[in-house]
Amino acid sequence: MIILKVMALCFVTCMMLASAEVNAKDRADQLRAIERARLRSLVDADMSIARRLHADDFELINPVGGTMSKEQYLRRIASGELDYLEWEPVEIRVKLYGDSAVIRYQAHLRVSVKGSAGRPVTFWHTDLYEKRNGQWQIVWAHATEVQQR
């Protein structure tokens, strides 16, 4: 009888662990999809989606070390001063921490600043997401240019 109880406990524990792994994978996949939707909104200058996916206290640290608030960043995109012509992420890695998550990936971009032709660049991106009122939003973003040698 004790052996059956131990086996049942092991089975339940294994099922709980497997369920947690599936749940974590689903949440990670959801975050990847949200990040891709956010990138599309920035390329398309779709401000309604971009505003929803960026937290009010969002802050970007750009590749040259400057910071921008949500309003500064989205205003530059809406005006065309900052125009993402292409933004293609490679593998998006996700680390989950309860209602927070950190994502990291490289992306190939072509971006026009103040009407420039737009040169192709590769950046590392590290972003912090938080789940607020049931919705994932980006809170912090940091981009570092990969120097081509």
Secondary structure, DSSP 8 states (H G I E B T S, - for coil): -HHHHHHHHHHHHHHHHHHHHHHHHHHHHHHHHHHHHHHHHHHTT-HHHHHHHEEEEEEEE-TTS-EEEHHHHHHHHHHTSEEEEEEEE---EEEEETTEEEEEEEEEEEEEETT---EEEEEEEEEEEEEETTEEEEEEEEEEE----
